[in-house]
Protein backbone atom coordinates (compact mmCIF):
# COMPACT_ATOMS: atom_id res chain seq x y z
CA UNK A 1 0.00 0.00 0.00
CA UNK A 2 1.35 3.42 -0.89
CA UNK A 3 1.32 6.18 1.70
CA UNK A 4 0.75 9.92 1.49
CA UNK A 5 1.91 12.74 3.73
CA UNK A 6 -0.84 15.08 4.84
CA UNK A 7 0.06 18.71 4.25
CA UNK A 8 3.39 19.87 5.58
CA UNK A 9 3.20 17.64 8.64
CA UNK A 10 4.88 14.33 9.30
CA UNK A 11 1.47 12.66 9.43
CA UNK A 12 1.39 9.84 6.91
CA UNK A 13 -1.63 7.76 5.90
CA UNK A 14 -2.42 5.06 3.38
CA UNK A 15 -3.17 6.33 -0.12
CA UNK A 16 -6.45 4.46 0.07
CA UNK A 17 -8.67 5.29 3.02
CA UNK A 18 -11.93 3.80 4.18
CA UNK A 19 -15.06 5.92 4.48
CA UNK A 20 -17.24 4.50 7.23
CA UNK A 21 -20.52 6.38 6.70
CA UNK A 22 -22.52 3.45 5.36
CA UNK A 23 -21.73 1.33 8.39
CA UNK A 24 -24.23 3.22 10.59
CA UNK A 25 -25.82 5.94 8.46
CA UNK A 26 -27.50 6.75 5.15
CA UNK A 27 -27.95 3.30 3.59
CA UNK A 28 -30.21 1.07 5.71
CA UNK A 29 -30.38 -1.73 6.51
CA UNK A 30 -27.08 -1.29 8.29
CA UNK A 31 -24.56 -4.11 8.34
CA UNK A 32 -24.01 -6.23 11.42
CA UNK A 33 -21.73 -4.53 13.96
CA UNK A 34 -19.47 -7.60 14.34
CA UNK A 35 -19.07 -7.78 10.56
CA UNK A 36 -18.10 -4.09 10.41
CA UNK A 37 -15.56 -4.51 13.20
CA UNK A 38 -14.06 -7.42 11.27
CA UNK A 39 -14.05 -5.38 8.05
CA UNK A 40 -12.27 -2.43 9.73
CA UNK A 41 -9.61 -4.68 11.26
CA UNK A 42 -9.13 -6.55 7.97
CA UNK A 43 -8.63 -3.21 6.21
CA UNK A 44 -5.77 -2.45 8.61
CA UNK A 45 -4.27 -5.90 7.99
CA UNK A 46 -4.29 -5.02 4.27
CA UNK A 47 -2.52 -1.71 4.79
CA UNK A 48 -5.33 0.83 5.21
CA UNK A 49 -4.44 3.32 7.93
CA UNK A 50 -6.85 6.20 7.18
CA UNK A 51 -10.50 6.04 8.27
CA UNK A 52 -13.16 8.71 7.79
CA UNK A 53 -16.22 9.29 9.95
CA UNK A 54 -18.44 12.20 11.08
CA UNK A 55 -20.50 13.46 13.98
CA UNK A 56 -23.66 13.29 11.87
CA UNK A 57 -23.36 9.58 11.13
CA UNK A 58 -25.41 8.69 14.16
CA UNK A 59 -24.81 11.12 15.83
CA UNK A 60 -21.64 9.59 17.21
CA UNK A 61 -22.58 5.94 16.61
CA UNK A 62 -20.17 5.76 13.67
CA UNK A 63 -17.28 7.08 15.77
CA UNK A 64 -18.18 4.59 18.50
CA UNK A 65 -18.10 1.71 16.03
CA UNK A 66 -14.83 2.83 14.45
CA UNK A 67 -13.31 3.49 17.87
CA UNK A 68 -14.29 0.07 19.21
CA UNK A 69 -12.99 -1.70 16.12
CA UNK A 70 -9.68 0.15 15.97
CA UNK A 71 -8.93 0.51 19.70
CA UNK A 72 -6.56 -2.49 19.69
CA UNK A 73 -4.72 -0.87 16.76
CA UNK A 74 -4.27 2.56 18.33
CA UNK A 75 -1.05 4.09 17.11
CA UNK A 76 -1.29 2.29 13.77
CA UNK A 77 -4.26 4.20 12.32
CA UNK A 78 -5.51 7.74 11.72
CA UNK A 79 -9.19 8.53 12.17
CA UNK A 80 -10.55 11.69 10.60
CA UNK A 81 -13.90 12.96 11.83
CA UNK A 82 -15.97 15.85 10.65
CA UNK A 83 -17.93 17.95 13.12
CA UNK A 84 -19.30 21.44 13.61
CA UNK A 85 -22.87 20.75 12.61
CA UNK A 86 -26.03 21.80 14.39
CA UNK A 87 -28.36 18.89 15.14
CA UNK A 88 -31.88 19.29 13.75
CA UNK A 89 -34.59 20.28 16.26
CA UNK A 90 -35.30 17.26 18.44
CA UNK A 91 -32.68 15.31 16.42
CA UNK A 92 -35.49 13.44 14.71
CA UNK A 93 -34.43 10.43 12.70
CA UNK A 94 -34.13 11.29 9.04
CA UNK A 95 -33.77 15.01 9.69
CA UNK A 96 -31.04 16.86 7.85
CA UNK A 97 -28.06 18.37 9.64
CA UNK A 98 -28.00 21.39 7.37
CA UNK A 99 -26.88 24.13 9.77
CA UNK A 100 -23.40 24.70 11.13
CA UNK A 101 -22.36 25.16 14.74
CA UNK A 102 -18.66 25.79 15.22
CA UNK A 103 -18.99 27.69 18.48
CA UNK A 104 -16.22 26.75 20.94
CA UNK A 105 -18.70 25.29 23.44
CA UNK A 106 -20.20 23.01 20.77
CA UNK A 107 -16.78 21.88 19.56
CA UNK A 108 -15.75 21.13 23.16
CA UNK A 109 -18.91 19.05 23.70
CA UNK A 110 -18.34 17.05 20.50
CA UNK A 111 -14.66 16.42 21.22
CA UNK A 112 -15.49 15.22 24.75
CA UNK A 113 -17.89 12.65 23.28
CA UNK A 114 -15.39 11.58 20.61
CA UNK A 115 -12.49 11.12 23.02
CA UNK A 116 -14.28 9.23 25.77
CA UNK A 117 -12.84 5.80 26.48
C-alpha positions in Angstrom: 0.0 0.0 0.0 1.3 3.4 -0.9 1.3 6.2 1.7 0.8 9.9 1.5 1.9 12.7 3.7 -0.8 15.1 4.8 0.1 18.7 4.3 3.4 19.9 5.6 3.2 17.6 8.6 4.9 14.3 9.3 1.5 12.7 9.4 1.4 9.8 6.9 -1.6 7.8 5.9 -2.4 5.1 3.4 -3.2 6.3 -0.1 -6.4 4.5 0.1 -8.7 5.3 3.0 -11.9 3.8 4.2 -15.1 5.9 4.5 -17.2 4.5 7.2 -20.5 6.4 6.7 -22.5 3.5 5.4 -21.7 1.3 8.4 -24.2 3.2 10.6 -25.8 5.9 8.5 -27.5 6.7 5.1 -28.0 3.3 3.6 -30.2 1.1 5.7 -30.4 -1.7 6.5 -27.1 -1.3 8.3 -24.6 -4.1 8.3 -24.0 -6.2 11.4 -21.7 -4.5 14.0 -19.5 -7.6 14.3 -19.1 -7.8 10.6 -18.1 -4.1 10.4 -15.6 -4.5 13.2 -14.1 -7.4 11.3 -14.0 -5.4 8.0 -12.3 -2.4 9.7 -9.6 -4.7 11.3 -9.1 -6.5 8.0 -8.6 -3.2 6.2 -5.8 -2.4 8.6 -4.3 -5.9 8.0 -4.3 -5.0 4.3 -2.5 -1.7 4.8 -5.3 0.8 5.2 -4.4 3.3 7.9 -6.9 6.2 7.2 -10.5 6.0 8.3 -13.2 8.7 7.8 -16.2 9.3 10.0 -18.4 12.2 11.1 -20.5 13.5 14.0 -23.7 13.3 11.9 -23.4 9.6 11.1 -25.4 8.7 14.2 -24.8 11.1 15.8 -21.6 9.6 17.2 -22.6 5.9 16.6 -20.2 5.8 13.7 -17.3 7.1 15.8 -18.2 4.6 18.5 -18.1 1.7 16.0 -14.8 2.8 14.4 -13.3 3.5 17.9 -14.3 0.1 19.2 -13.0 -1.7 16.1 -9.7 0.2 16.0 -8.9 0.5 19.7 -6.6 -2.5 19.7 -4.7 -0.9 16.8 -4.3 2.6 18.3 -1.0 4.1 17.1 -1.3 2.3 13.8 -4.3 4.2 12.3 -5.5 7.7 11.7 -9.2 8.5 12.2 -10.6 11.7 10.6 -13.9 13.0 11.8 -16.0 15.9 10.7 -17.9 18.0 13.1 -19.3 21.4 13.6 -22.9 20.7 12.6 -26.0 21.8 14.4 -28.4 18.9 15.1 -31.9 19.3 13.7 -34.6 20.3 16.3 -35.3 17.3 18.4 -32.7 15.3 16.4 -35.5 13.4 14.7 -34.4 10.4 12.7 -34.1 11.3 9.0 -33.8 15.0 9.7 -31.0 16.9 7.8 -28.1 18.4 9.6 -28.0 21.4 7.4 -26.9 24.1 9.8 -23.4 24.7 11.1 -22.4 25.2 14.7 -18.7 25.8 15.2 -19.0 27.7 18.5 -16.2 26.8 20.9 -18.7 25.3 23.4 -20.2 23.0 20.8 -16.8 21.9 19.6 -15.8 21.1 23.2 -18.9 19.0 23.7 -18.3 17.1 20.5 -14.7 16.4 21.2 -15.5 15.2 24.7 -17.9 12.6 23.3 -15.4 11.6 20.6 -12.5 11.1 23.0 -14.3 9.2 25.8 -12.8 5.8 26.5 
